[in-house]
Amino acid sequence: MAQDSLQCLAQLASMHGPVFPDESAQVSYLAHLVEGLLSMINGIEIEDSEAVGISNIISNLITMFPRSILTALPSELFTSFINCLTLLTCSFGRSAALEEVLDKDDMVYMEAYDKLLESWLTLVQDDEHFPRGCFVQPAVQVFNSYIQCHIAAPDGTRNLSVNGISSHEEEEINELQEDDRELFSDQLSSIGMLGRVAADHCIPLLTSLLEDRVTRVHGQLQRTQQHLMASSDPGSMDRKVLDDLYEDIHWLILVSGYVLADDPQGETPLIPSEVMEFSIKHSTEVDINTTLQILGSPGEKASSIPGCNRTDSVIRLLSAVLRTSEVESRASRASLTDLLSPQMGKDIMWFLRRWAKTYLLMDEKLYEQISIPLSTAFGADTEGAQWIVGYLLEKVISNLSVWSSEVELSNDTVELLVTLVEKRERANIVVQCESWWNLAKQFASRSPPLHLLSSPVQRTLMKALVLGGFAHMDSDAKQQYWAEVLHPLQQRFLNLINQENFAQISQQEAVKQEIVATLEALCGIAEATQIDNVASLFSFLMDFLSSCIGLMEVYSNTPETVNLIIEVFVEVAHKQICYLGETKSMKLYEACLTLLQVYSKNNQCRKRNDASAEEDQYQDLLLIMELLTNLLSKEFIDFSDTDEVFRNQDQGTPATNRTVSAADVVLYGVNIVLPLMSQDLLKFPSLCNQYYKLITFICEIFPEKIPQLPEELFKSLMFSLELGMTSMSSEISQLCLEALSPLAEQCAKNQEKDTPLFVATRHFLKLVFDMLVLQKHNTEMTVAAGEALYTLVCLHQAEYSELVETLLSSQRDAVIYQRLADAFNKLTASSTPPTMDRKQKVAFLKSLEEFVANVGGLLCVK
């Protein structure tokens, strides 16, 4: 295929909109492009170098033209286009899989495949514009192709050798830095959506394949167990069959999770409408009792239960995953854990968490229509929901015992536990289970094997236990629960730090482990904060914070412990500050200020002469800035109502004689942070972003405090803003520009012309002027730069006029001179001098867009 034809078509495909006199002309133009594409591709073998170009053309055709234009194409042409898209997607998918096998550096087919899947996602999400059912058969083909590329022969092609080259060995697969569910999340989202479009085919297919693989795993484990009992050499066992089955199950569970549920990203999770409609459509064919029997019998093969073909397919797919989970559990009890796959364990936990968020105790009021089988199995006040909550809880407890050394699997497990208790209706069932109380007692007493869990996992487990404690219980039960969960933590901590020789024993490993475990637990408690429990948790945590400050002294030379102490404050501020009224906020401000004072004193004494000094400094500063930013967030997000959430506690007096404010804490923190922020430290992206976010917040919220800073601190802040504007990323530059406007407005308000801030803003006027007129800049920054320029021009009108005159007088080309002069005249065409008036500012920003369009690039020097 000629590259010039491809490039020409790509260029044409990106042209649309106002070029066309009417809709029919646009339809004709699109039809011409589609015909050109089809004739170019038809019967010709596509070269590697052309795959991405073709996928971009198709993407442009789908995204650049309105749906009404696509649907107005002649039906035969539209059908041919969709068929072409289907064949290319399947072909590129197979080639992408081969690229993975060959471990190519340049994954052109993978890039092209991703682009085509994005195009499919665009189409099926707008399917109401297209003929009903027109995407079902293409979805079946693309879905089948994806599954075939990801499972082993004979059903798939994953482990087949190509030109003598086989797929990766297991050791290589395990070295992947990123989990498949993150690495291929975009692909899986598209495939999941296509699976819903063709749910009649795809959901039963996934169920059949998964049930088959689990049955084979079960049989293989039994045979392997017999082999191990008969053989004196365990190393003689070949794991290839098991590994292939585990890899099949891995992909089948991932795809199933994406078909059945979305990742809600903060929104209320809902069962996808396509899945709900599929279940409703077939509900008349379903035997509810048989469906519930299969759901409640994960120890048995579904096919062995009479009437198994009359079950709800959505529930049957979940049952296949539960069957997988049960086979894993039974293998563990049979001491075959070494033969199991931790990856499969992770996949099961991930799927069950994703599923439970959406289906378990669904809120039927959120749906226009509801599936009777789903409602009966998982709805409120159903035996099915109670059974599955109990089953999942037992699985969590089993995993935390069996897989305590597998950090990622343990983490997925406790995240499932959080899901079970973060919604009050689910938590009400959980706390009725005796095993929940046993888990709470075991964790509170630091009993094995829970004490072996990694620190982050212990933190999340504490979060789950605290969330569970706010479920519906009678007052005696609730009092008993907190006595068993929180009281031991508090008592053990106080007993330890109140020992007379604590300073001497504090560096002993067992003591440090106890302190670290307590600090992690406090972070977990803070993370469990919700509006209806903040009063109780704030009071509990405040009792610890002063003791934590004392630990700063004891562990001043143990950076990881210092970091964890600061992190406790970070989490409390992050999760609770938005709910606190004035009285409680002040208590937290005072504690944070004391923490920073102790840190500052210790930091001045701390010796930093080893290789890890910069890393320690990085972690300290990142956490301190996060703490300060969290405290500042109170100015933006405030759900408190004069301590209303604390009405049952000390209703108290308002803090009229306030001693510490957010500004006091933040500015004290800035005194610590600014002198330590070197250009080398700013090379850490996360630290750099947090730093500039913080100083921008300070300039926006407390601009009146900036002129009051000590001279050296003020200079450091101004230097940081200039550095961020001129030498950092566009995101950082934009933050700095956003900081300038409130500073200029503060100067204008004070009307003092001899202050350091006034002089600094005059310097920034030239920097912003040069950025907009003389330098190439990201167009997304034009608004922030324009707002900064306008406020600076209001403040320094004479200097602005001088900058314009200097620029014009330097021009030797008369045409350029005139274009510039006209542009500047239009920019400040108002007959009145610019002021901080909002209407004038809006008019200026509108004129600035035209100005940049007219002179942009005319004078750019870099």
Buried (B, 14 or more C-beta within 10 A) or exposed (E): BEEEEBEEBBEBBBEBEEEBEEEEEBBBBBBEBBBBBBEBBEEEEBEEEBBBBBBBBBBBBBBBBBBEBBBBBEEEBBBBBBBBBBBBBBBBBBBBBBBBBEEBEEBBBBBBBBBBBBBBBBBBEEBEEBEEEBBBBBBBBBBBBBBBBBBBEEBBBBBEEEEEEEBBEBEEBEEEEEBBBEEBBEBBBBBBBBBBBBBBBBBEBBBBBBBBBBBBBBEBBEEBBEEBEEEEEEEEEEBEBBBBBBBBBBBBBBBBBBBBBBBEEEEEBBBBEBBBBBBBEBBEEBBBEBBBBBBBBBEEBBEEBEEBEBBBBBBBBBBBBBBBBBBBBBBBEEEBBEBBBBBBBBBBBBBBBBBBBBBBBBEEEEBEEBBBBBBBBBBBEBEBBBBBBBBBBEBBBBBBBBBBEBBBBBBBBBBBBBBBBBBBBBBBBBBBBEBBBEBBBBBBEBEEEBBEBBBBBBBBBBBBBBBBBBBEBEEEEBEEBBEBBBEBBBEBBEEBBEEEEBEEEBEEEEBBEBBBBBBBBBBBBBBBBBEEBBBBBBBBBBEBBEBBBEBBEBBBEBBEBBBBBBBBBBBBBBBBBBBBBBBBBBBBBBBBBBBBBBBBEBBEEBEEEEEEEBEBBBBBBBBBBBBBBBBBBBEEEBEBEEBEBBEEEEEEEEBEEEEBBBBBBBBBBBBBBBEEBEEEBBEBEEBBBBBBBBBBBBBBBBBEBBBEBEEEBBBBBBEBBBBBBEEBBEBBBBBBBBBBBBBBBBBBEEEEEEBBBBEBBBEBBBBBBBBBBBEEBEEEBBBBBBBBBBBBBBBBBEBBEEBBEEBBEEBEEEEBBEBBBEBBEEBBEEEEEBEBEEEBBEBBBEBBEEBBEBBBEBBEEE
